[in-house]
Amino acid sequence: MKLIIDTNILISAIIKNSVTRKILLSPYFEFCVPEFTFIELDRHFELLKNKTGLSETNLKSVIKIITENIDVIPKSKFQTHTSIAFDEMKNIDEFDTPFLALALSFNNDGIWSDDKHFKKQKLVQVWTTRDMLDNMENVAFD
């Protein structure tokens, strides 16, 4: 299963050692993000540091571990789908346009996001963490 990850999923996995983190680290999935996701993570770095209670070095290590197997896709690879994605997202949340544009740019299984508004768009399937768990009955976590 190949999914585009919304930034809220990464933030959740960074903040807490949870099922979200375990899914992200699972070898059973392929994940990707638009390149600007890391700009967002950098913008929220101090908040993440405060929420986790980790030192800067340890937080950077956690982020590296969580993201090392996530493909980062440059805007140039999905830019041609941006206008279609924007038209769909402009009345929902235009800031999520890159995720939808990325999802429209290649064969994948959809977007993993816990933002309820993502389900309002009708172009790609959206998976919540609950959906992921419901479809993982045969996957065991350590």
N, C-alpha and C positions, 0 to 999 in steps of 0.2 A: 504494500500500500504506500503510495507516494502522496504526501500532503504538503500544502503551504501552511506555515505556522503564523498565526497572528502574534503580534508582539506581546499581548496579554498572557499568552501561554508561556512564552519564554520568561517573562517577569515572574509569573507564578512559580515556575520551576526553579528559578534562581532564589526566590525568597524562602522557599520551604522545600525540604526533602519530602516530596509527596508523590502521589501516584502520577501526577503530571510529569515530574522529573523522571520517574521510572519509565514511563512511556517514551519520553524523548531519548532516553538512553538505550531503549530496546533495539536489538538488531533486526527486528521484524518489520520495521518501517523505514521509509526514506522521507526526509523532511527537507524543505527549502524555504528560504525567506528572500524578500527583496533586499537589496544591499542597504537601503536606508534604515532597516531594522536595527543595525548596529549603531547608527547615529542616534536613534531613539534610546537605545540602551545606555549609551554614553550620556545622553541628556538626563537620564534618570539615575545615574550612577550614585549620587549622594543619597537619594531616597532609598535605593537598594541597600546601600551600606548601612543606613540607619535601621531599615526594616530587618535586615539579617543579623546585625550586630557584628558582622565580620570586618576584619581589617581590610584595607584596600588590596593588599596582596592576596589574601585569602578569597576575597570576593572575585578578583580577576581570575583566580584559579578555578573557582566554581563556574564562572561564565565560560571559561575556556573548555572545561570538561563537558558542560552541557551543550555547547555549540560546535564542538570540533567535528561532529559528523553531520552537520546541517549544511546543505549546499547554499551558498550565497549567490544569488542571481543578479547580475548587473541590470540596471534600468534599460540598457540598450537591447537586452534580450526580450523584453516584454512591452517596450514603449509603444509598439504599433497597436496594442490592445487597450491603451490607456483611455482613449476617448469613449469606447464602448463601456469600459468599466466605470468611468466617471459618470456617464449618462445613467447608469444603473444605480450608482451610489450617491449621487448629488443630493437626493432628498432623504438619504439614510444616514451616511457619514462619509463625506467626501475624502476624509483623511485615510480611509481604508481602500481607496481606489487602487493603490499599487498591489495590494494583496489579490484583489479580484483580477486586475490586469495580468498578473503573474499566473494566476490559475487558468486564465483563458489562453495563455500563450503556449501551452504544451499539454500533452496527455497526462492527467493526474486524477486523483480521487477526490479532490476538493480542498477546502480550507478548514483547518482546525482552529476554532475560536470559541471562547466562552462569552463573547459579546453577543447578546440576544439580537441586536439590530442586524447582524450579518445574515440572519435567516430571512430577513425581509427581501433580500435580493433573490432573483430567480434564475441566475445564470449558471451557478455551480453549487454543488452540494456543500453544506457546512456541517462539520462534525464538532460537537461539544465534547468536553472531557468525558461526560457521562456516556455519550454515543460511542466514544472510543472504547470505554470499558465494556459496554454492552456487546461490542463486536470483537472482544478479545477473550472469549471464554476459554480458548485453547492455549493462550499465552501465559506462561508462568513467569513470575518475577522472583528474583532472589531476595 
